[in-house]
């Protein structure tokens, strides 16, 4: 069984891609396009791509292994391991993106093995963006903290602990974290902009490693995903079930309806699906797991319209592999909603982002240390209800859901891009 990979690569202007999936008791692999448009090196099934935030599922699994050993619980205050962190934050808060720790605090603390230790000191000095447990807001920073928890308990740097806990037990040979290791293999370069030019910066800072630094082949991602579909890996069945249990309902369904531990959770045709995506500098990844059928699909790409590309591949493969149909992308209501968004106009701001909302427009400005890689973006806004909307950049194919809501203390927030942002003016 194959997919129309070359055709879809051209349709969605993806420079190169690699996919792998489990079917009939074995891994099937397919690749196409280029790893780097400047060099012309072709993508192969054995090529390494940056998997971005799919790394968070791996870091969660590492924490779960420590819980199995009795060295932590989900309710353990993080401050018992890292005294600098606010005592209200628990391990579960980190793994469900409800900690309140700055989500996009991209702080480069160098390439040394002490990078996470330094990062924790820096993020701990910043106030929580919201009280722990008050809302879901995607937190890269929270997973860097989780990685440091692993380091302190194991006595190993996160990269080494990853190899010892997961990579070696699973027999993975195409999974690496440090650039000096990745460059021994055929490795993808990201592409950005309308011209899909190779990125001026290859990778993210090491202090973000537990949140998004793994590079892997698509086949290795499938082997990791099989742990959650068939068992037999280093995690116990109890840990696998715990990670797949709905913990937090999200304010707007962007990728799924709930968050578990590490995993995004959704239901397709009544069937539970585990998934997580990742974006780095010009690269993107997606991993889907259907525990009931044993289906696992991994997809990696290095630029272009990756959202549209991923949806098209999923729509092609899932009906054939698992008899499931991924949800159709959301569309503006027809007839248009009678509601408008005037009551929600204003400026919403958090660390790393400033969002200006007008009646029919949203302007997103990256204010993090990576701002020079992402110019301000304008989105068209269409109301879908009294407090809900769809947003889309001119020229894009897909709409992104969002919502306006208030926390228990009454403070108004915007939920967009799976992040919660308070209204400041």
N, C-alpha and C positions, 0 to 999 in steps of 0.2 A: 504494500500500500504506500503510495507516494502522494505528495501534495503539489499544487501548481506553484512551486516556490519561485522559479524564475519569472513567471508571469506576475506574481504578486510583488516581487522585488521591484520590478519595473513599474507596476501600477502605483505603488506607494513610495517610489523614489528612495528605496532603501539601498545604500551602497552594498552591504553584504549581510548575510544572515545564516544562522545555523539552527537546526531544530532536531529534536530527538523525542521519541515517544515509545512507551511500552505497549506492545501488542503481540498476542499469540506467544507469550512466554519469552520474548526477547526485545532488545532495544533496536529500534530502527532509526537511522540517522540520515540527514540530508542537509546540504549546504549549497549556497550559491552567492554570486556577486563577489565583491572585493573587500578585503580587510582594510585597505587604505587606497583611496583613489589617487593619491600622489605616486605611490610605489607600484600600484597595479597588482599587488600580491592577492591571489584568489583565496576566498574563504573555503575551508574544507571542514568535514565533520569533526576533525580533531583540533580545530582552531579554538583558542581561548578568547572569550569575551568577558567584559566586566558585567557581573550580575547585579551590581548595585544593591538595592535594599532587600533583595531576596536573601542577602547575607543575614538579615535580622532573624530569619527562621533558623538559621544555623546557630546564631548566638543564643537564641531561645532554647534550642536543643541542648546546648552546652550547659545552660543554667539548670535545665531539667535533670541532666545527669548528676549534677551536684545535689539537687534535691533528692534524687534516688539514693544518694550516699548518706543522706541525713545531715548534710552540711548547711542546708538552707531549707526554708519553706517559702511558699508564695507570700505568706504574711510577714516574713521577716523584714523589719525595717532596714532599709539599705544602710542607714547610719550605723548599724551593728558591724558592718563590714567596712564602710567608708564613713567615718565620723563627720566628714565635712558636709554630707548631704542632709537636707532637711529631714528631721526625724519622722515626719508624716508620710514620707514616700516609702512604699513597700516594693518588694521584688515584683509582685503582680502588677503594680502601677507601671513599672518600667516596661514590662512585656506586653501590656495592653495599650500603651500610649496614653495613659491617664495620669502621669506623674506630675505634670505642670512644669517639668524641666524644659528649658528652651529647645524648641524643636529644630531650629535651623541655626544654631550657634556653631558655625563652621570656624573653628579656632585652630590654627596651625600651631602645634606645639613641637614641631620638628620630627625628624626621622628616628630619633633614639628610642630604645626600648622603654623609656620612661614617658613616652608621649601620652599615654592614657592617664597616668598618674598626674601629669601636669594639666591635662584637660579637665579632670575631675576637680582639681583645685580651682580652675577658672570658672567652670559652670556653677560650682557650689557658691561662688561669691555673687551670683546673680539671683534676684528674687524669682520665685516660682511665677510662671505666667498665669496660672490659676491654681486654686487649692487642689491638692492631690485627690484624685477621684472625682473631681467636679464635672469633667467633661472629657470626651475623646479629642485629642489633638496630636497628630502624628509627630513623633519626637525622635529625630536622629540623635540628639544629645542624650536622651534616655538610654539608647542602646550603646552609646560609647561608655556610659556609666555602667551598664550591665556587663560590658566587656571587661571593665576594670574590676568588677566584682569577681569575675572568673579568674583574673590574674591574681588577686589577693588570696583567694581561697586555694588555688592550685599551686601558687608560687611560680607560675610560668607566664611568659608574655602571651597575649591573646593568640598570636599566630601559632605558637608552639602548642598551646592548649587545643586549638582547633584541630591541628594535625593528630594529636594524641587521642582526643575524644571522638572525632568523627572521620577525618580524612583517611587515616590508616585503618581503623576498624572496618570501614566501608570499602576498602581496597581501591580508593580513588587515585588515579595517576594524573589527572588533568585538572586539579584544583589547587590554586596557589593564591597568595596574598601580596607578596612583595614584588615590586617591579623587576628586581634583579632575577627573580625566579621566573616570572611570566615571560621575560624577553628571551628565554631559552627555547620558546615555542613559537608557533605561528599565532600572533596575538593581534586582535582587532584594535584599530584606532577609531575614536569617535568622529562624527561629522556633524557640523552645525550650520545654521543659516540657510537662506534660500538657495545658495549655491552648493550646499552640502560639502563645504570645504573641511578638510581634516582639522581637528581642534588644535589650538595652540598649546593646550595643556593636556597631557595624556590622562592623568589620574588625579584622584582626590587626596587630601592630606591623610597621613597615617592615623591621626587622632580620630578619624571617622571610621577606622577599620571595622569594628564590630557592627557598625550600622550599614556598611556598604562597600567593602574593599575586596571581596573575593572575586577572583577571575576563574572561570571554569569552562569546560566543554559542555555542550548541551547534554551529552550522554552522562557525564558525571552528575549534572543536576537531576536527571531522571533517576539515577541510582540513589541519590539522596532522597528524592521524593518517594521512592518505593518504600522507604522506612515507614511512611504514613499511609501507605496503601496496602502493604502486605505484611508489615512487621518484619521481624528477623534481624533488624539492625541493632545498634547499640542501645537504643531507647527501649524501655519497658512498654508493654501494652498500656499500662496505666498512664504513663507520661504522654504517649501518643493520643490517648483519649482526652487527657487534660488539655493538651494544646488545641484540640479540635472542638472543645466545648465553648459555646457562645458566652462571652464575658461582658461585652459592651456593645450596645446598639448604637450605631453611628447616626448623627443628625441628618445626613443625606447619603443616599446610596450611590457612591461613586464606583467602587469596585465590588462591594458586597454589602450585606445588611448588618453584619456584626464583625467584631474582632474577637479572636480567641487569644491564645498565648502565642504571639509571633504571627500566626496565620490570619489572613482575611477570610471570612466565612460567607458563603452564599448558598443559595438553593436554586438549582436548575431543574425544571420539570419535577419538582418535589424531591430531588436528590441532593444531599449535601455535597458541596464542593469546597476544597481548600485551595487558596491561591495567594500568590504574592508577586508583585512586580518590582522592578527596579529601574532607576534612571541615574546615570552618572553624567559625565561631560560628553554628550553626543552618543552615548550608548544606552541600550535599554534591554530589559530581560523580563520574562514572565514564566512562572512555574504554576501549573495546575495539577491538582491531585483529586481524584474521585475515589475515596476509600471503598465504596460499595462495589465498584467494578474493577478496581485495581488499575485504572487508567492514570497514567502520568504523562504530561506533555511539557516539554521545556522549549522555549523559543528565545533566541538571542539575535540582536540586530545592532547596527552601528550607525544609525542616523535615518533621516527621512521621516515619514509619517508613521512612526512606530505604533501609535495607538490604533490607527486604522489597519495597519498590517497585522498586528496581533489579533484583532477581532476577526479579520478575514480568515486567518489561518485557523483560529478556534472554530469558526462557523463551518469550515471545511472538514476539520478532523473529528470534532466531537460527535457529530451524528453517526459517523462511520465506526469510530472506536468504542463509543459508550452508549450510543442511542440517545444522546442528550443534545439539546439545543441551547447554546449560550444565550442569555437575554439580549434582545435587540437593543441597539444603542438608543438612548432616550431622544425624543423629538419634541419640539414645541407643540403645545396643545392646539387642536383644530376642532372647533373655533378657538381663537385666542382666549386666554384667561381674562376674567373680568377684573382681576386684581392688578394693582401696580405696585412698584417698589419705592414710591416717593418717601414713605415713612422711614425707609432704611438708608436714605442717602447720607453720606458722610465719609469720614476717614476712619479706617480700621488699621491698627498697627500692632505688630509684635516684633520680636527680635528677628531680623532678617527679611522683613517684608512690610511694605506699606501699600494698602489697598484702598483706592478711592472708588466709592460707589455713587453713580448717578442713576437717574431713572432708567436709562436704557444702556448704560455702559459701566464696565468695571475696568479700572486701570491697576495693574499689578506691577509694583516696583520691587525688585530684589535689592535689599539694603545690606546683605551679608557680605562676607569677605570674598564671595564668588560673584559679586554684582557685575564685574566687568565682563563676565561670560554670558550675561543674560540682560539684554536691554529691556526697558519697560514694555509691557505687553497690554494691549487693549482688547477687551472682550465685549461682544454684544450680549446684552442681558434680555432674557424673555421670562416674564413671570409664569409660574406653573401653579401658583396658589398664593395664599395671603402672605406667606413667609418663605416661599420656595421659588427657585429660579433655575434656568439653564443658562450656561455661559459658553460662548464660542468665539475664538479669534477669527477675524475675517479671512476667508480662504481655507480654514480648517473644515474637515468633514464631520467631526464628532462634537456633540455638546457635552458639557460637564455639569452635573447637578450641584446645587449649593443650597444653603438655607440660612435664614436669620433666626436667631433664638436668644434666649436669656438664660444665664445660669441661675442657680437657686438664690443667689444674692441680688438678683434683678439686673445684673450688668449685661448690656446687649453685646452679642457676639455674632460674627459672620463665620460660617463653616464653608470653606472653599478649599479645594485641593487637599482634602482630608485633614485640614488644619483649622483650629479655632482661633479667631483673631478678635480681640476686644475693640469696641468702638471707642475712639479717642476724641473725635470732634464731629 
